[in-house]
Amino acid sequence: MSTTEVRLSGFGGQGLITAGIILAEAAILDGKNAVQSQSYGPEARGGASKAEVIISDGDIEYPKVGDADVFLAMSQAACDKYAKALRPSGVLIVDTDHVKNVPAFSGKTYSVPITKIAVRETGKELVANIVALGVLVGLTGLVSREALETAVLDRVPPKTKDLNKQALAAGFAAAEEILGKEGE
């Protein structure tokens, strides 16, 4: 049985709670079990926010993430706070637009300009969370791309479907570029 614990964290307003819900839904669409939990700082917008997702082929005994297998940090404060709670063999993905001091880590670290990609490819910083999901799934293969796209399109407002598809494609493309460079 395979279980993966994921933590997505940044500041309120970045859409990471929504991203966690989408990731959990994608896992379910892939026939896996998933639980999702969230917390935000008292400030809501601009304060700390965190979404946790556990994805498993079997039963999930406890719904909270302990040491994450995959951690996405979209703010320096989130990175500083949660990077220590990452398994040594885990994957750390940081948004270089908001995380300048990346901690030394024994697992895989990917530094990606997620927010910059969102703005460059869609003209909207608002969809950085969807770009981040594309990067995360593209790098880890946690869920299928098809399930992720379906989950994204099921969750976003109808008028923004094309924008979000574009953002997801940009995230997948960024992951492919990174993996291509690793293979050189």
N, C-alpha and C positions, 0 to 999 in steps of 0.2 A: 504494500500500500504506500502510495506517495502523498505526502501532505506538504504544502508550501504556505508559509506565513509571509504576508506582504504588509508593509506599512508605507502609507503615502502621507507626507507631511509638508506643510508650508505655512503660509499665512492665510487667514480668512479672506474669502473673495477670489481665491485662485481656482475654486471648483474641485478641490480634492475629495470632498465628501461625495460629490456626484461621481467623480472618477472611481472611487471605491465601490459605489453601488453598481456602476456599469461593469467593472471588472468582475464582481461577484455574479452579476446576471449572465455575463459571457461564460463564466465557468459552468453555471447551471445549464446554459444552452448547449455546452459541450458534454453534458451528461455527468458532470462532477458535482460533488457536494460543496457548498460554499456558505460561509457566514461572514457578515460584514458588521463592523461597529465603528463608531465615530466619536470624536470629542472636539470641542472648540474652546478657545480661551474666552473669557467673559466679554472681550471687545467684539467678538464675532468678526466683522470685517477688519482686516489688518492684524488681528490677534492670531495666536497659534491655532492651527487646525490639524487634525489627524484622522485619517481613515485607516482601518485595518481590515484585511480580508484574509480569510483562511480558505484555501482550496484543497480538496482532498478527493481521492478515489474511493475512500471509505468513510466511516463515521468520523465526525468531528467531536471529540470529547470535551473540549473547552473552547469557548468562543472568543477568547482574547489572545492576541499575539504576545508571545514572550520575547524571545530573540528572533527577529525577523530573518527570513531567508533572502528577501528582496526589500530594499528600502529606497524609496524615491524621496529626495530632499529638494524642495522648491523654495527654501529660504535658509539663510545662514543659521538662524535660531533653531530651526527644525533639525538641521544637520548636527549642530552642536549638541542638542538635547537627545537625539535618538540614535546617532551613529554608534554609540557604545552598545546599544541593544540590537546588534546585528551579528548573526552567526559568523565565525571566522571564515567559513567557506561561502559566505553569502555574496550577494550582488548589491552594490551601492550605485545608484544613479543620481547625479546631482545636476541641477539646472545652473549652469555656469553664469547665467545672468543674475542670479540671486545668491549663489554660494561661491564665495571667493576663497575660503579656507577649507580645502577638502582634507579630511583627516586621513592619516596613513592607515591602511587597512589591508589585511592579509588576503581577502577575497578579491573579486573583480570590482573595479571601480570604472564607471563610465561618466565622464564629464561632457555634458551635452548642452548647447545653448538653446534650451527648449523654448523659452519665451521669445528669443530672437527668431527662431524658426517659425513660430506661430505668426509673428508680425510680418516676417518676410514673405511667407507662403500664403497667408490669408488676409493680411492687413489688420488682423484683430488679435490683441493680446489675450482677450477673453477666452480663446480656445486653446491656450497653452496646456490646460489639463488634458485635452483630447490628444494633442501632440504628444504629451508625456505618456499617455496610455499606449499610443502607437510605438513609441520608443521602447517602453517597458516590455510590451508583448513581443515586439520585433527582436529584442535582445534575449528574452528568456523563453519564449514559446509557451508561456504559462497557459494560455488559452489559444484557440484558433483565431486567425485574423477574421474569418467569416463571422464567428460568434461575437467577436468584439465589435465589428461593424454593425451587426444586427442590434446588439445591446445599446450602442451609441445612438443609433437612429431611433430606437424605441424610447429613449430617454430625453432627447433634445426637442425643443419646439419645432413644429413643422417648417416654419420659415427659415430655420437655421440648418436644416439637414445637409444641404450642399456644402455650406461652410464647414460643418463638422466632418463631413466625408473628406474634404480637402485637408483639414487639420490632421485627421487620422492617417491619411496617405502620406503627409509630410513626416509624421512620426515614424511610420514604417520605413520610409526612404532614408531617414537619418540613421535608423538602426542598421539597415542594409549597408549603408556607407561605412559605418563603424565596424561591422563584422567583416566587410570586405577588406578594410585596412588591416584588421587583425590577421586575416588569412594570407596577407602578402609576405 
